[in-house]
Amino acid sequence: MTNHIKTLRITTLHVLDQEEALSFYCGVLGFEVKDDVDMGFMRWLTIALPTDPEHLVLLSVPGAPMHDQETAAQVRDLLTKGALGGIFLTSDDIHATYDAVVAAGAEITQEVVEQPYGTDFGARDPFGNSVRVSQPAEVSSEEIQRQYDAARA
C-alpha cells in the first residue's frame, strides 16, 4: 500500500457529444469549463463546480486513445443503457435544482424523496449517465444506519 496519494483530481464521465454535455453540465447544473484542449487525437475537456474547483470531471468521448473501436462501441452501448455509473452531487436547494433539471428536459429516474441521509432525486444526463443530487442532512452515519435498521425491523 502507498500513502503517497493525496487527492482525487479527475473523474472521467463518458459522453457521446461534448458540446451537448457542456450544455447540460454547465448550462443546467452550473459547472464551469476548466480545460478545453484539442490534443489532435482527442479533446481534453474538463469541468468543475465553482464551489469545488479542484475536483475536475473529464467529459470523455469513448474512443482512442483509451479504447479501440470495438471497445468504444461497447462503451457507447453501455453508456446509453445507463450502465456506466455517473455522478453524485450535493445541492443547498434540492427543490430549485430539481426544478431546473426538469425544465431542461432531463429524464427523472426518481422524484425528490426524503432519505435518512437527506433529500435527493435521480436523473439521467442526455447520454444515460446517472446523476444523483442530494441535500445532505446533518446526521451521523451511525444515525443513518440506525434509521435503515429500524426500517428493516
N, C-alpha and C positions, 0 to 999 in steps of 0.2 A: 504494500500500500504506500502511496505517496501522500505527503502532507504539503506538497508544493502548489497544489491547485488552489487558487484564491477566489475566483469569481466565475459565475456563469455569464458569459459575454454575449453570445449569439445563439438564438434558437432558430432553426430552419422551419419554415412553413411552406409547403409545396402549393403552388398556384398554377393555373393554366394560362393566365394572362396578367402580366404585371401591371398594366395600366388599369385594368378592372380591379385588381387587388388594391391599388392606390386609392381608387375611388371609394372602395368600401372601408378599408382600414384607416385612411386619412380623412376622407370626406364624411364618414359616418361615425367612426369610433374615436377620432381625434388623435391618431398617430401622426407623426411628422417624419418626412424623409430625412435620413441621416447621411446615407451614401447612395450615390447613383452613378456607377462607373461602368462604361462599356469596355469590357476586357477583351473584346474580339470574339472569344469563344463562349462568353456568357455575359449577362448583365448582372453586376453585383448591386443589388437594390436592398438596402436595409431601412427599416423604420423603427421608431421608438416613441413611447409616450413622453410628452413633455415633462411629466412628473417622475419618469423613470428613464432618463436619457442614456444610462449606461447599459441597459438591457436591450439589445438590438434583436429585431426579428428580420431574418433574411427571407425575402419573398423570392423563392427559387422555382423556376420552371423545370419540371422533370426533363432530363436530357444530359448531354455532355457538359462538363467533364465527369459528373457524378454517376451517370447511368449510360449504359449502351442503349441502342434503340429499342431492343426487346424489353429491357427492364424499365425504360422510361414509359413504354406503353402500358406495362403492368401497373406502374405507379400512378399514371393518369387514371386508369380504370379504378384502382382502389380509392384514389382521391375523390372521384365523383360519387363513389358509394359512401363516402364519409368514414372510411375505414383507416385513415392515417392519423387519427388523433386530432389535435387542434390546440387551442389556447384557452387559458382560464384567466380572466381579467377581474379586477375589482373596480367598483364604482362608489362614489359618495352619494349618488342619487339613482338608485336602481330603476325607479319608475320612469324618470326622464330618459335614461339610457335605453330602456325597453321601448319607449315611445319612438325614439329616434331610429332604432333598428327596425321596428315595424314600418315606420314611414319610408324607410329606404327599400322596403320590399323584401327584406331577408326572410328566409324560411325560419319560422319559430318552431323549435323542437320541444320546448317546454315553456309554458306561460310562467309569469312571475309566481314564485312559491316560497313560503316560509320554510326554512330548514333549521335544524338545531345550530348550525354554524352561521346562519344569516339568511338573507333573502337573495334568491338568484333566479336566473332564467337561462334557457338554452336556445341557440340559433345555429344556423349554418351560414358560412360565407358563400359567395357566389360559386365556389368550386366544390363545396361539400365538407370543408373543414368544420369541425365543431368549434363553436365559440360559446363559452360559458362566461357569464358575468355575474358577480356576486357583490352584495353589500354586506361585508362580514359583521357578525355580531361580536360584541365584546364579551366573549366567554372563553373559558379554558378548554383545551382538548379533552380534559377529564370530564367536564360538564357535558360537552358534546357527546362523548361516549356514553355517559350516564343516560342521556336522553334517548339515544338509539337503543341501549339495552332495555330501558323501560318500555319502549315502543314494541320491542320483540317479546316482552314477557306476557 
